[in-house]
Amino acid sequence: MPIQSDPKDHLNSNEVLSDGDADISWEEAATSLLTELENSSFTSPAASKVPNTESPVLQEHFNENSKQSIQPTLEGKIARDLTFTPRLVTEYEQENYWERDMEALNDWVYPEMDEFREYQRCFCETAFYHNLLLALPTGLGKTFISAVVMLNFYRWFPTGRVIFLAPTKPLLQQQRTAVVEITGVPAHNTSELNGNISVETRLKEYHAKRIFFMTPQTLNNDLQSGLIEATSIVCLVIDEAHKATGSHPYAQVIRAILKYNTHFRVLALTATPGSTTAAVQKVIDCLHISKVIVRNEESVDIRPYVFHKNIQVVKVELTRDMQYLKADFADMYFPYFDCLRKKKVIPSTCDLRNLKAYVLLLALRRYSFREKDNQDKEKLKIFGYFKLLITCAHAMYLLDCHGIIQFYQKLHEIRTATEEKKTGELYHLFSSNPFVFYLNHLQSIIANDRFTNHPKITHLSDILREHFQHAIQQTSNSRVMVFTEYRNTAEQILKAFSNEKPLIRTSLFVGQANSMVSAGMSQNIQKEIICQFKSGVINVLVATCIGEEGLDIGDTDMIVCYDTSSSPIRMIQRMGRTGRKKDGKVYILVTKNYEDLKWERAKASYKRVQKVIENGQKLRLKSDVPRLLPPACNPTIRFQKLNTLHHQSFVGLTEMVKQDELRVEPPGSQPRRQLPSIVDDAFEDMKSNLRTPTSEINLRRYLADYRSTVYHANGSSINLKKSAIVSKVKNSFKVGNKSLLGFQISALQTKFKSCSIKEIQRYKTYEEKWKRKKRKLI
């Protein structure tokens, strides 16, 4: 049975690698490199001077030897030049892209909330004039800042498109709801688009609406196919921006837009921009960033809003049996290790029992370039030894940091794979009698009734029991998240606590893709688990890194990191799940003399990057980012309550008007009225914006909105039972709080799908006339 990390949980291209880092498939990286080297081993010397480095792993971390479009990085390395010089767009061309609302440009709207935070106001204003990379700790209002920026670009440019990009569909749904609730932008003017929506539907949405929540793959495809014009985009908000390196869809989207349009604003959001200075520079280059703002929990302006996190590192020692297992396994691959050491192709400091896959891969890379002109068959033999040791090093990591079961599953997977090929050094080792005996010995250990997979399980059990027993005494509904890298490990943790109910009620939370061991979770199952976790039905969520980024899982009282990463990005995202609304606890379980070193490196890397960004001396920001607002225009802030915003939303309306109260009827003999007449019916009511509206005015306003929605919708008229809502409107319909126009468009989505683009555009034209006349009346 193979062990696999969650398919969503791969190492990001800007994350740093270090000794013992397990965030990468080392076997895959070694196999990719070896295949390329073997294919070029017996070609001409000229052809073998520059091996192909298209492996996603290698091209991010071993570019120092590449000869293709190289440039020195900030840390003295060589990296591919993936930057793109945009075509400059003249002011005349810009004016043809979208019109500006000069009256709206006099100010920018800041929604009045329960708590005003000066740093949020400052960051919003900065985002109007710069392509901004904003790094804020989790829970400090990145969504609010993005919503305010989107709202004002929506106001200022009546024909421009505002797009929010997120890597997953659940994030899109979450961000769309948040933006509508924060800003009051009409929900009927927003759309959520992804690859599951047909091209025809996306085309209609592009013509009918102006605010979009999309996955980057979908936007990139539509830009390439011409479904959406790059020149129509005025604002692009990018969530989880640290992913934007290399050939990531985020980077492809920016390059596709810059080919035709430089006059658009980028707001890139992340909790931490990168693990190294070079990684941050890659994000800056790919997203065309002109200003970087980074804050941590110690920053003066956000410190009053940050709750304390009590971080405790628990060092775990391996049992004597596990030490014996390590020694026995190391003895089996010792001949291969000793051969490479005698040939001086691996560092003399390499420890037989603590091999690091990263160190071996670097040594393999150095050897391949040193012997690039050598066509001896001995070279292929050395390659085979390297592949074997890298595979064994990863298996040893699983034993050290995850458990005997994961170690056994990995060895069994390798043995099964090699038996199919029946060739190579791996086959000779894993089919030998000593290895078969060793594998049977592992089986007998696992079958023992008193078997414990890893000492971390015991420490985790003690931590959870103590925490929930204290919560019971305090009569509080406490929630805990446990993070681990591998799905197999998450399942073993779940199994270990299966008999701890009702004190500890656990559930798995993994990605959607199926692995060779277990099935993935659909989005509906994920949503159900999150709801149960928030309501207290589940009090411990065991998650892979699907739970690290973005999803609205809610605040938790305690975080337990079952394993560590050398990447500060992942560690910060994990710890950001607690300490949002009150003080939180973080426990980090580390294997002594192995993971504790990774944790220290992650902290040091984070502090080093923060210092470099704050100084700003080593970062090359873009200087060719144009100003979108007219030269003499400097909007001033205008605070406005959400329920008095000109554009109002439909959120919460479904509680007032139930779906079963809507009835669709075929067209009758009564002649249809034209939209201008319907709009005129409501103009008199619009004057009441200067006074407190009555219940009757609210009802009339609703009927006008409702009629304007359904006329010209595929030639059908749709009626509502007026008696069913009159009492509800009189009792609970507050001043300007909801727009039933937006609700009806949402409720009748199937009707509008069958409308032609011309009909939808005609409706938009009448709607704009309504808005202009309303402004004159006010």
Buried (B, 14 or more C-beta within 10 A) or exposed (E): BBBBBBBBBBBBBBBBBBBBBBBBBBBEBBBBBBEBBEEBBEEEEEEBEBBBBEBBBBBBBBBEBBEEEBEEBBEEBBBBEBBBEBEEBEEEBBEEBBEBEEEBBEBBBBBEBEEEBEBBBEBBBBBBBBBBBBBBBBBBBBBBBBBBBBBBBBBBBBEBBBBBBBBBBBBBBBBBBBBBBBBBBBBBBBBBBBEEBEEEBBBBBBEBBBBBBBBBBBBBBBBEEEBBBBBBBBBBBBBBBBBBBBBBBBBBBBBBBBEBBBBBBBBBBBBBBBBBBBBBBBBBBBBBBBBBBBBBBEBEEBEEBBBEBEBEBBBBEBBEEBEEBBEBBBEBBEEBBEBBBEEEBBEEEBEBEBBBBBBBBBBBBBBBBEBBEEBEEEBBEBBBBBBBBBBBBBBBBBBBBBBBBBBBBBBBBBBEBBEEEEEEBBBBBBEEEEBEEBBEBBEEBBEEEEEBBBBBBBBBBEBBBEBBEEBEEEEEEBBBBBBBBBBBBBBBBBEBBEEBEEBBBBBBBBBBEEBEBBEBBEEEBBBBBBEBBBEEEBBBBBBBBBBBBBBBBBBBBBBBBBBBBBBBBBBBBBBBBBBBEEEBBBBBBBBBEBBBBBBBBBEEBBEBBBEBBEEEEBBEBBEEBBEBBEEEEEBEEEEBEBEEBBBBBBBEBEEBBEEEEBEEEEEEEEEBEEBEEBBEBBBEBBEBBEEEBEBEBBBBBBBBBBBBBBBBBBEBBBEBEEEBBBEBBEEEBEEBBBBBBBBBBBBBEEBBEEBEEEBBEBBBEBBEEBEEBBEEEE
